[in-house]
């Protein structure tokens, strides 16, 4: 921290302890919020853009109607941005659930590949159950088969 920032914090803490009723606000970090919103026409695109442009702390807004993606950069809370888009547009909106396919080890494992994903993207693998994820990341066929037919695996096949 610089000297000016330290002095400013010191003054604020002294000023607040001596009778000021001003509450300290938590400062938001600069972040990028990506939201999935279906946009059919230019009017939808314009409505989605206008819903977040007036928010306090927003630095830039980018709308990509082909991917159904809204990107907001600024000092904002992601949950507030999502709620505002849903409230102002009346559309169903959710946080961007996709990641580039080259980031994922096995992009075509059950639960990761999504036909509705934009080209070059797959569903985020953080939501997979541990059994499927360990099976997907297995390096050799022997490990895959022993894991698939193991007694410890509750979803294992039983061949008699």
Steps between C-alpha positions, in 0.01 A plus 500: 500500500612848429545773757187685386286187530634429851431856609154489348415176683639640825293818464186301414541272803564797731211698351259205535595436863440864596129540440453442132209270423620416152531127441802364324413347165667188373683585181429273204786363296531555126357187344346359186147361530377273221127425476304277265183670371304394193468786250287458189512844338669839514234624742586225747868580461435870564280426805766275653772761440291784649413294808860502626651813342359725770629294792743660737855369450452363147798577277404325178216288360537257210211306348547200270156388376635204300637340816217639720769657718515824698839610634516774763832639624516724805493535874176309544352206690424209261178404681367858475577512127320168445198612703483831316506334158223260605290777653538767232469276193259237628720234341645186651867563570775293661872527559705390200526121543754429223879492475719463190532134403882510499500574876322172582698173504224291338241729337272221374438319830138454603385817677760730345404501133194714435333530160366846589845640577647752257768369264827438682341480847396217735319503833711579806626177661478626857147358527596138418478238770837366624445146364442619144784748522751240622390263225537774238851592613631143513811467289505134399228258386578263788426770758179594319373141495596421858333821618189436293456144636620566855294418812576844644336672202123528572421552131710201388373234264442154637581229247439140607 
